[in-house]
Amino acid sequence: MQAQSPSSSSTSASSTAYIASLKLKHETLEAKLQEERLRPHPDDFRIQQLKKQKLALKQELAEAQQN
């Protein structure tokens, strides 16, 4: 079994923090999306923008998890 170098461990920790940050942003966008949908007169344009942002984050998250 090989020991990880300190820089490798640091990179792993920062990668984990980055992924956690992306997940939190994704959850925040989902909450905003739900909030907008539940309004009496939801703004379709805002919903579309939030969905695009959420998709972009999902793609970025998938890329980060592959590395």
C-alpha positions as CSV (number, residue, x, y, z in Angstrom):
1,M,0.0,0.0,0.0
2,Q,1.4,3.4,-1.0
3,A,1.2,6.4,1.3
4,Q,-0.2,9.5,-0.2
5,S,2.1,12.5,-0.3
6,P,1.0,15.6,1.6
7,S,0.3,17.5,-1.6
8,S,-1.8,14.6,-2.9
9,S,-3.8,14.5,0.3
10,S,-4.3,18.3,0.2
11,T,-5.5,18.0,-3.4
12,S,-7.9,15.3,-2.4
13,A,-9.2,17.5,0.4
14,S,-9.6,20.5,-1.7
15,S,-11.3,18.4,-4.4
16,T,-13.7,17.0,-1.8
17,A,-14.5,20.6,-0.5
18,Y,-15.0,21.7,-4.1
19,I,-17.5,18.9,-4.8
20,A,-19.3,19.6,-1.5
21,S,-19.5,23.3,-2.5
22,L,-21.0,22.3,-5.9
23,K,-23.6,20.1,-4.2
24,L,-24.6,22.8,-1.8
25,K,-25.0,25.3,-4.7
26,H,-27.1,22.6,-6.6
27,E,-29.3,22.1,-3.5
28,T,-29.7,25.9,-3.1
29,L,-30.8,26.2,-6.8
30,E,-33.3,23.4,-6.3
31,A,-34.8,25.2,-3.3
32,K,-35.1,28.4,-5.3
33,L,-36.7,26.5,-8.2
34,Q,-39.2,24.9,-5.8
35,E,-39.9,28.3,-4.2
36,E,-40.6,29.8,-7.6
37,R,-42.8,27.0,-8.7
38,L,-44.9,27.3,-5.6
39,R,-45.6,31.0,-6.1
40,P,-49.1,32.0,-7.2
41,H,-47.8,33.2,-10.5
42,P,-44.4,31.6,-11.2
43,D,-42.1,33.4,-13.5
44,D,-41.4,31.0,-16.3
45,F,-38.3,32.9,-17.4
46,R,-36.8,32.7,-13.9
47,I,-37.6,28.9,-13.8
48,Q,-35.8,28.5,-17.1
49,Q,-32.8,30.4,-15.8
50,L,-32.6,28.4,-12.6
51,K,-32.9,25.1,-14.5
52,K,-30.0,26.1,-16.8
53,Q,-27.9,27.1,-13.8
54,K,-28.7,23.8,-12.1
55,L,-27.9,21.8,-15.2
56,A,-24.5,23.6,-15.6
57,L,-23.7,22.8,-11.9
58,K,-24.7,19.2,-12.4
59,Q,-22.3,18.9,-15.4
60,E,-19.5,20.6,-13.4
61,L,-20.2,18.3,-10.5
62,A,-20.0,15.2,-12.7
63,E,-16.7,16.4,-14.2
64,A,-15.3,17.1,-10.7
65,Q,-16.3,13.6,-9.5
66,Q,-14.6,11.9,-12.4
67,N,-11.2,13.5,-11.5
